[in-house]
Amino acid sequence: MIKFTATTKDGKRLLGLGLSHVNLDRLREGKPINIDGTSVGIEGLDVLIFAGETEASMAKALKPSITAETILHE
C-alpha cells in the first residue's frame, strides 16, 4: 500500500491510499486494513479499510462494534 497526503488545487486536504493486489486479496479474505493516522500526518484519526459483498453485509458485520456515538453513512 502507498499512502500520501496532498493539497488539491481547491485548497482541500487529500488523503490518498493505493492498494496493491495483495492488499485487495487480504480484504477479500476478510482481513481489514487499519491505518494509524499519525503515519500520514493526521493526528487523532485512524482509518479502517474493509470490504464486504454488499453494504448491508458490511453494516451487519459492524453491528457488534457500533455504539451510540457511531454515525453510519450508507
N, C-alpha and C positions, 0 to 999 in steps of 0.2 A: 504494500500500500504506500502511496505517496500522499503527503498532507501538505497543504500550503495555505497561507493567508495572503490576501492582496486587497488593494483598494480599487474599486471599479471606476470607470470614467465618471459615474454619477456620484462618486464620493462615498459609496457604501462599502462596508467591510464584507469581504468574501472569504468563506472557508471552502477550500477545495479538497476533495478526497478522491483519490484514484485507486480503484480496487483491481487487484490482479485476478487472474483466473483462479489462482489458489485461494484468494480471499472469497471469491464467489462460490467455489466448491465448499469452503467451510460454512458459509451461510446456508447453502443448500443442505448441509449436514445438521443444521440446527444449532450451529455454534456462533453465537453473536460476537461482534467485534466491539470492544469497549475502548474508547479513546480518551485519554486524560487531556482535558482542555489545556493544561499548562504546557503540554508538548507542542502546542501550536500557538502559544501565547495568549490563551483565553483563560484567565483565572476564574475559578468558581463555576465552570461549566464543563461537564463531561458529555461525551457523545456516545450513544449506543446505536449501533447499526445491526439490524436483524432482518430476517426475511421470513415469509410465510406464503402459503399458497394463495390466500385471499386476505383482504383487510379484516374480514370478520374472524378468520382463524388466528390472525395476529392479535387482535383485540382480546379474544378468548384466552390466548396464551399469556397475555399480560395481566389478566384479571387478578391473579393472586398477589401481584405487586402493586396494584392500583390502590391509592389511598384517597382520602378526601381532598388532598392537595393536588392530585393528579388531574391534568386537563388533557383529555384525549381529543385530538382533531382527526376526524376521518375524512 
